[in-house]
């Protein structure tokens, strides 16, 4: 595993502490209207995981709530295509 792509996640740092941070990238894809895991909380939690030594980025999808949408699918596809180059 070289990358975890998390969608709409709350990012519990204790789940990631057991992984080898130097080898795994953590990409977050999150809707800015998510009512289950508000974006500010998700960004903060993702930042705490990056503080553990992970690499990664937080991608925001405008207008998306806590549900899979074509926009979320497009964000995932774009990230996977970037990784394959």
Secondary structure as UniProt FT lines:
FT   STRAND          3..7
FT   HELIX           13..16
FT   TURN            17..18
FT   TURN            21..23
FT   STRAND          25..31
FT   TURN            32..33
FT   HELIX           39..51
FT   TURN            52..53
FT   STRAND          55..61
FT   TURN            62..63
FT   HELIX           70..84
//
